[in-house]
Structures are given as C-alpha cells and as structure tokens.
Amino acid sequence: MALRLALAAALLLPGLAQAAKLREHDSGWNPPPVIPPVPGETLPTIAELEARGAVIGQVFIRVFDVFDPTIKGEDNWLYRTANKLHINTKEATVRARLTFHEGEPVSHVRLEESERSMRGQRYVYDAIVRPVRYDAATNTVDIEVSIRDVWTLNPGISFSSSGGANRERIELEELNLFGWGKRLQLAYTSDDERTQTELQWVDPNILGSRWRMDTSYADLSDGTSMEFTLERPFYSLDSRWATGVDMLDDDRIVTRYSEADPYDGFRTKRRSLAPWFGWSQGLKDGWTRRWFTGWTFDEARFEEEPGVTPPPELSPERELSYPFIGLEWLEDAYGKARNQDQIMRTEDVYLGLAARVSMGMATTALGSTQDAAILKAAVQGGRDLTPKLRIIGNAQAATRVESGELANASLSAQGQHYWRFSDKQVFYASLTGTVTDNLDIEQQLFLGAEQGLRGYRNRFQSGTSSALATIEYRLYTDWFPFRLFYVGGAAFLDAGRTWGRDPAGVAPLGLLKDIGIGLRFGSARSGLGNVLHVDFAYALDAPPGEDKFQINIKTKKSF
C-alpha cells in the first residue's frame, strides 16, 4: 500500500505541475484605478503623503461583480445571469468597515487595516485600498476602495468523511443579506455524536455602527444550545475602547472515548455570562496596549443520563463567579502572502508579536462552589527569516489554582514553517504539543484524523499530553476549472503520540505515523472561503484489526 501511495504521488503531483504550466499565470486581482493617472505625473507614495500632512479628500467605493464579463472565460450567459441574480455589497456596508474617513490625515496604518478588514469578510474575494489622485494645491488625496464580491447564497447538501466518521449537512446560508453584510443561516447537521438544527444571525455593523451581534440557537438530538454575543470590539489598532457581553446556555450529552470508541458519558448543563470592558491609549511607536476588565459567571451541572454508562467520579456541579483583569500587547506588523494557506488568493499574515494575560479570582463569597485563581495567557508571532523562509508560532496556557493545586490546566504550542521553493511550491512543516493536568471531567485530549493524524480514526488516542509533527510538500497550480476553483496538491507525512492513560485506563500506543497524498480545491467564487481537502492516507503503525487506509474528505480554512 505504501508503494502504491508513493507511485500515485509520483504521478499526481507532477501532473498538476504540468497543468499549471499550461495555463495563464494569475498574478492577482488588480483592477485599473477609478481615476486614470495623468501622463507625466507621479502619484506620491503613502509615506510621502504622510510626511506632507496630506488630508483625505474623496473616498471612492467600487464593488465588482462575482464574474468579470471582460474575461473570455467568464463572458457567458450562465455567469452573466449569476451576476444579475447576485446583490452586490452596498457602499454603506463598505464604509462601515473602514477605519479612516474623509477630512482625516492620511495614515498608512488605517489604509492597510481597512484593506485587511474588508478582505476578512467572507463576502469579499479581495480588496484594494489605494490613493488615486493628489492635489498639491490643497494637499488633499483621494482614496479608492475596491472590492470584488463572491457568491454569498450557499444552499445545498454537503458530505464529509474524516477518520472513519461521516458528517452530512443541509443548509441555506446567506452571507451578505441584501448587500448589507449580514449573515443568516439555517442548517441541519448529522455526525457520529448527534444531529442538530441551527439558526444563526450575525450582524457585524448594527445600523452601520461599530457594534456587532452574533446569536444562534440549535435544537440538538440530545439537548439545546443558545449563544449570544453583543460587542463593540477594538476595530482598529488605534481604537480607544471596547465593550461587550457573551452569553451561553448549553444542554447536551458529553461522551468520553477510549481508542476511538465511546466509553462513558453524562449530561452537562452549562450557563455562562461574561460582560467586559476594554480601554487603550491607541497605537504608539508601532505598538498597541489594551487593558480589559469584566466579570465571568460560569455554571456547569453534571447528571447521569439514562442508558449511558456514567463515569465513577461524576460531581454534581461546578460554579465559578469572578471578576477578572487582563492586559494585551499587539505589534503593528502585518504582511501579505499568496499561495500559503489558500490557493491563488491574497492572504493577510500577522508577522509581529502579540501577547495577552488575564487573571480572575473566584470565591465562595461571590457564589462560587470553590475558591480559585483563574489564570490565562497567550502569545503569537511570526517572522520572515529570509525572503523564502517564514515561521509562525503561538502558545496558550490556562489553569485554575484551587487549594494550591492546578485544575483544568493546559499548555499548548504550535510552530509552523513555510519554505518557499517557488511561487507554486512550498515545503511546510509544523510541530504541535499539548500538556494537561487534572482536566475537568468534560474535557478530553484526543489525537486522530481531526487533529491531523490523517491515517487513523477520529479520537484514536486519548491521554493527558500529545505531540504531532507534520511535513508537507505543497503544490499550488493555476488550474482554474470553469473559472470557479483553483486546484492544488500535497504529499505529507504525519507522526504523533499521546502520553498518559485514557478514561478506561488504556495505555498509549507510542509513536504513530502515516503517509499520504491529497488534492486541494480552493474556492474562488463562493463565500465559503474554504479549501476542500481530499486526502488518501496510509497508517504505518496501525495495530492489528485497524484499517490502515483512510480517505478523508472535508473542508478547512487553510491548505
């Protein structure tokens, strides 16, 4: 089987490379400016405009259709009909995402973050923010904001299979309702744990303001779930304040697994409420520092479920009520990429250093079932070591300290390495590790197909710690079938293991490895914005009785 996979890789990946050579290179979306340049005149750079103290004059908003009829492959009745049926993004919707306004001094920070803000919306394929005209007499500059829409009505039936578990989904989703940037979704999902019917509404700019609302309700086969968020976030690096509230009411059966099979379970009922407020002095010398404070109420109740084997250590409840304070540092350092985690799309990559720490104190006097210090910390960063070598990393830690002991403690870290051979070829490597101690009963650490060990079943291993290494040869092509999606390919090796025993007391199997190849299909016209993965993986260390060959079909946010 390993020989067959190697042979398939030898045939598949060069074939994709040859397909790329036969097609016209797409250097990126770059429409001509709304105001043609005057012959013989040179538009000052943004840095020069800032140095002159230039002020923003007019802001032109341009919204381009999903399909471009000026391109031969997109000038047909089907794509012209799709453009007519599609409601383009409203100008007011675009303006609500910008962090600069007419009459303000030009700032490269605000122009760049406005471009990132627009590109981060699922209803936008790409965005360009640039100066297009400068009047030296009045020292004003006109700015153009151009975006290209994608198809945002997503009705249909989807199927995915990963690690031996199937997932079916029927949905009707509109990501840009009437062009106002609102999201409405009705979906039915069925997987190996439960079925659920969910209704979700997301308004990222309520009445054109900076306020955001995200609310959802799900009817589960084993309970219900309701989430609600209302917030005014730090929408800019120079934002001075933010506030919000998060609420959750969730009732479902939690199943614990041993060697990928259900072992025991229980019903958990969780309610939480967390109002918060943040403030900042804005962006200074390339850094933003933000303070946070708020209150968290988190209640979890655990009950035995008829027909389900309960765990022996099931406790009736856990309540935490505590004030908290936190501090965040954020460096203004971003870069752009193409053919990194997407195919033939502009990607915004954070290449600075960001860190956040917070601390809360729960006491029985405030309604908690125990006294505890709640500690959280996170850090992330990225750097271009050479023009062809990029590294990105992050780490998170969280714990409660109860009676001098750690509770629900976890420390995880990930490092990613991108070594670019060419515009179309990347060597990717990642290393992920997690260490836990005294996890809450509803938490479990897994290692399997869902976590990136693609040759093994979902939840194949469970323990108290885990590590996973992945190396991939990635090929990005210009192959653009029907001008709807881009095609890529990958050859990979995964290796991982767990430490510690699972809920059944089963010892880990040691180091597990797999090899495989895969196809990637990057969406270019749909608001799904995902990459469809079709992976064929072979387990090199599968124990007797386990299927050594896995086919994983699923969508992810990255390559």
N, C-alpha and C positions, 0 to 999 in steps of 0.2 A: 504493500500500500504506500509506504514512504517513497519507493521508487516511482510509482505511478504519479504521486503528487509532484515530485521533482520534475518528472517528464512534462506534466501538464504546465508547470510554471515555466519551463524552458520554452514551451510552445506559445503560451498565452501572453506573457509579458512582452517578448519581442514583437509579437503580432500587434499588440496595442501600440508599441512604439512606432512600428511601421505605419499604422493607421494615422498616428499623429503627424508623421512627415507628409502624408498625402493631403492634409487639409490645411487650409489657410490659418496662419497664426493669428490668434485673437489677443491683441496687446492690451485690452481693457476698454471699458466704456468711456468715451471721451467726446461728447457732443461739441460742436462748434459753439463758441460763446454767443450770447444773445446780441451783443454789440460787436460787430467785426472790428478788429484792430485797424487803426488808421495807418496807412502805409508810411513808413519812415519814423513812426513814433514807437517808443518802447515803454511799456507799462511798468512803473516801478514795482519792485518786489514788495511783499508784505512787510519785510523787515525795514525797507526804505520808507514805506508809508508810515510805519510806526514811528520811525526816527523823525519824520517830518511833522508828527502830530496830526496826521490826516484824520478826517471825520467821515463816518459812513453817510453817504447820500442816499440814493435809492437802493432798495433791495428787490431784485427781480426774482420771481419764483417761476420755475419752469418744471412741468411734470410731463414726462414722456410716457407714451403708451407701452404696453407689455411687449408688443411686436412692432418692429420698425419696417414699414412698407417700402422704404427706400433701399432695403437689402433684398436682393433677388429671392433668397430662400424664404423670406417672410412676407413676400408680396403675393398672397393667395387668398381666396375667398374665406377659408377657414380662419386664418389668423386675423384678417380684416374684420370678420364677424366677432371674433373674440375681443378685439379692441373696442368694437361698438357696444358689446354687452358689458364690458368692464367699466365700472365707475371710477374714474381717476381720482387720486388723492386731492383733496381741496387745498387751495392756497393757505387758508387759515390753519389747516392741520399742520402744514409745513412750518408756518411761522410760529406755532405753539411749541415746536421742538427747538427753535433757535435760541442761542444764548447771547445774541447780540441784537441791537436794534438801530434803526436809523437815527442819526444825530449823535451816536456814541463814537469815541475814538476807536480807530482800528486796532484790533488785538488779534495776533496770530493764534493765541490760546483759544479765544472764543470762536474764531472761524473754524479751527481744527476740531474742537469738541462739538460744534454744531454739525459738522460733517459726520463725525462718529455717531452722534445722536441719531441722525437720520438713517445712517447705514445700519444701525442697530435695530430698526423697526422691521418686523417680518414682512410688511407690505412693500418694502423698498428693496430693489435689487442692488442699486448702487447710488451714491450721492456725490456731488461735487460742489464745493463752496469756494468761490474764487473772485478776486477783483476783476472787473471788466472795463472800467473807464475811470480815468483820473483827471480832475480839473485842477490844474495848478493854481489858477486864479483864486479859487475859493478853498483850495486844499481839501477837497472832498473826493471820495472814491465810491463808485457804485459797485455793489456786490451782487453776484449772481448765485442763486441756489438752484441746482438742477438735480432732479431725482428721476429714476426710472422705476416705474411700477412693476409689480408682478401680479399674477392671477391670484386673487385672495379668497375666492369662494372654493372651498375644498369639501365637496360632497363625495361620499364613496365608501368602499369597503376595503379594508387593508388586512393583511395577514403577515405575521412574523413568527419565526421559529428560531429559538436560541437555546442551546444546551438541552435539547430534547423536550422543551416546553413550548407549546403553541399559544399564540395570542391573536385573537380576532377583534377587529374594531370596526364599527359602523358609525359614521359621524357626518354632521353637517356643520361646517365651520365657516364663518366669515371674519377675516382678519382686519378688514378695513371697511366697516359698515358705512355705506353711502359716501365713502371717501373721507370720513371723519376720524379714521384711525382707531375706532372702537372694535373690540373683538367679541363675538358672540358664538358660542359653541354648544352643540348638543351632541353627546356621544354615548355609545354603548360599547363596553369593552368586556371581553371574556378571556381569562387566563387560567392558569392552573391553581390559583388561590381563590378567585371569586369572580363574579360578574358585577358590573356596576353601570348605572345610567347617570350621566353627569351633565349639569347645565352650568356654564361659566360665562361671566360677563367681565370684561376688562376695559376700563376707560382710562387711558394714560394721561389725558389732559381734560379734566372735568370743566366743561363750559369754557374751553380754551385757556384754562389756568394751569398752574404748576401742580395742582392736586391730582392724585392718581387713586383709582379704586380698582380692586380685584376681588371678586366674590364668586364663590362656586358652591354648588350643592350636589351631592352624589347619593343616590339610593343604591346601597350595596346589597348583595345577596345575603350578607351576614351582618348588616347594620346600616348606618348612615354616616355621612361626613359633611360638615359645613365649614368653610373657611371664608374669612373676610379681612381685607386689608384696606385701610384708608390712610394715605400719607401724602405729605409734601416733601419729597426727597431732596437731597443735595443734588440739584440738577446740573450744577456747574462746579468746576474746581474753585470758583470764586464765590460760590453761594455762602451766605452768612448764617442761615438757619434752616432747620428741617424738623418735621414732627410727624407723628403717625400713631396708629394703633393697629395691632394684629389680634385676631380672634380665631379660635379653633374649637369645634365641638365634633368629636370623632368617636364612633362606637363600632367596633369590629372585632373579629376573632384573629388573634395572633397565633400563628403556627410556628413551632420550633422544629428544626430539621436536624437529622443525623444521616450523613452520607447520601444527601440529596433526597431523602425520603422523610415524610412527616413523622415526628417522634411524639410530641405532645403539643398542647395548646390551651388557650384560655381566652376569655373575653376581656377586652380592655376598653374602658370608657375614659376618654381624656377631654378635658376642657382647659383652655388657656386664654389669658387676656394679657396683653403687653402694650400699654401706652408708653411713648417715648418722646424725647425732645433732644435736638442736637444743635450746637452752635459752633461758629468758626469765625476767624478773622480773615478768612479768604486765602487766596494764593499769594504767597510771599517768597521771593527768591527761589521759585521753582518748586515749592512745597506747600501743601495744604495740611493744616492740623485741625481736627474736629473733635469736640467733646460730645459725649452722649450721656443722658441720664434717663431713668424711667422706672417703671415698676412691672414686675412679672408675677402673675398668678398662674400656676400650673398644677392641675389636679389630675391624677391618674388613679382609676379604680380597677381592680382585677377580680374577676369572678370565674368560677368553674363553669364550663359550657357542657350541657348535656350531650353525651355521645362523643366527647373529646377527652382523651386522657390528660388529666391536669398535671402540671409539674409539682413535685413534692414541696418546693419552697415558696409556693404562691402566697404572697402577702395581700391583705385586703385593699390597701390604698397607699398613695404617696401624694402629699400636698406640699407645695413649695410656694411661699409668698414672700417676695423680697424686693427691695429697691436695688438698683444697680447703677454703676457709673462706668464709662468707658472712654477710651482715647484712641484716635485713628490718625496715622500719618500717611500721606499719599504724595508721591513724587510725580511731577508733571513730565512723564516720559513715555511717549507712545510711538509706535511705528506701524508701517503698513506691510502687508505680505500678500503674496499671490501664490497659489498652489502650496499652501502649508497644511491647513486643516480643512480647507474647501478646495473645490476644483474650479479654476478659472474665475474666481471671484476675489474682489478686494476684501482683505481681512484687516481688522484693526487689532494690533497686538500690544499688550502692555509690556514695556521694556524698562520700567522703573522699579522702585521698591515701595511696597505698601505694607503696613502693619496695623494691627488692631488688638487691643487688650481691653478686657472688661472684668469687673468684679461685682458680685452681689452678696448680700448677707440675709439668709433666711433664718427666722427664729420662730419658736412656738408662740411667742407673744404676738406675732403678726399673722398667726393662723396656720403655720407650717406644722407638719407632723414630726419634724425633727429640726434641730439646729444644723445649719450647713453654710459653708462659704462656697459660692459658685464662681469658678474661675474659667475664663475663656481667652484664647489668644490665637491669632492667625497672622501669617506673613506670606507674601508672594513677591516674585520679582522675575525679571528677565534681562538678558543682555545679549548683544551681538558681539561675540568674541572676535570674529573675523567677518568679512563680507559674506562668507558662505557657511558660517557656523553660529547657530543661535541656541541658547539654553534658556529654559523657563522652569521655575520651580515654585512650590508652595508647601506650606505646612500648617496644620491646625492642631490645637490641643484644647481639651475641655475636661473638667472634672468637678465633682463636689467633694468637699472635705467635711466629713462627719465624724465627730468624736476622735479626731486625729487620724482617721483612715480615709483613703481615697475611695470614692464611689462613682460608678459610671465614668471611669477615667479612660480617655482615649488620646493617642498621639499618632497622627498620620502625616506622611510627607510624600511628595512626588517630584521627581526631576524628569524633564523632557529635553531631548537633544535632537536638533534638526541640522543635518549636514547636507548641504545642497550641492549635488554634483552638477546640475544644470537647471534651467528653468522648469524642466519637466521631470527631474529625477531627484529624490530626496532619500537619504538614509535617516531613519527615525529610530530612536531608542528611548525607552522610558523605564524608570525604576520606581516602584510604589511600595511603601511599607506602612503597616499599622500595628500598634501595640495597644492593648487594652488591659484594664484591671477592674475587677468587680463590676462588670456591666449590669445595668438594670435588666430585669427579667425579660422585658420586651425587646431588648437589643440582642442581636447576634451577628457575628462576623463571619462572612462567607468568602469562599474562593471557588469560582467556576466560570462558566461561559459569560454570565452577566458582568463579572468583574474583570474579564479579559483573558481568562484561561480557556481559549476557544475550543480546545479539543475534548472538553469534559462537560458533563451535565451541569445545569444550574445548581448552585448550593452544594457542589460535590464535596467540598471540605468545609468544615467549620472549626473554629478554635478561638484562642484568645489573642493570637497575633498572626500576621500574614505578611508575605512579601511576594511581589510579582515583577518580573522583568520581561520586557517585550522589545524585540528588534524587528524593523520592517524595512524592506525596500519598497518605496512608493513611486509609482509612475503616474503622472498626470498627462492626459492627452488633450489634443484639440478636437477630438472626435465629438461631434455635436449632432447626434441623430435627430432628425426632424426639427433641429434648432430648438430643442426642448430641454435636453440634459446633456451634461458632459460625462465622459467615461474615463475611469482610471483603474488601476490595478495595484495589487500588493502581494508580496511574498513575505511571510512572517514566521517567527519563532517565539513562543511564549514559554516561560519557566516560572513556576511559583510553588509555594508551600505554605502550610499553616503550622503553628505550634500550639500546644495546649489541647485539652480534650473538649469534645462537643458535649451537648446536653446529655447524651446517652453514655458518656464516658469513653467514647471511642477515640483511640489514639490517632494522630495524623499519619498519613501515608508517606511523608517525606517529600522530596522534590519531585514535581510533576512537570512534564514538558510536552509540547505539541509543536507541530509544524503545519504550514498550510499556505494556500493562495486564496486570493479574493478579488472580486470585482467591486468597483465603486461607481455609483451613479449620482452625480451632483445636480440637484435641482437648479435650473436657471430661470424658469418662468413661473414657478409656484411659490407661494408664501410659506410653504412648509420649511424651506431653508435648510433641509437636512441632507445627509448623504446616505443613500441606501447601500447597505453592506450585504454582499453575498459571499460568505466565507466557507471554504472547504478545509476542515482541519482534521489532522490525524494525531491521536494521543499516543505518545511514545512510551508512557508509563502506566497505561490503564491496567488496573487489576483484573484478574480472571473474571469473566462474566460481564464486564463492561464493554459497551460498544466503542471501538477505537476510532470510528469515523463519525464526525459531526458536521452537519450542514447548518449554518447559522444565517438567517435572513432577518435583518432588522434595520431600522433607521437610527442614525446617531447624529449628533450635532457636528461631528467632525469626521475626518478621513479615517 
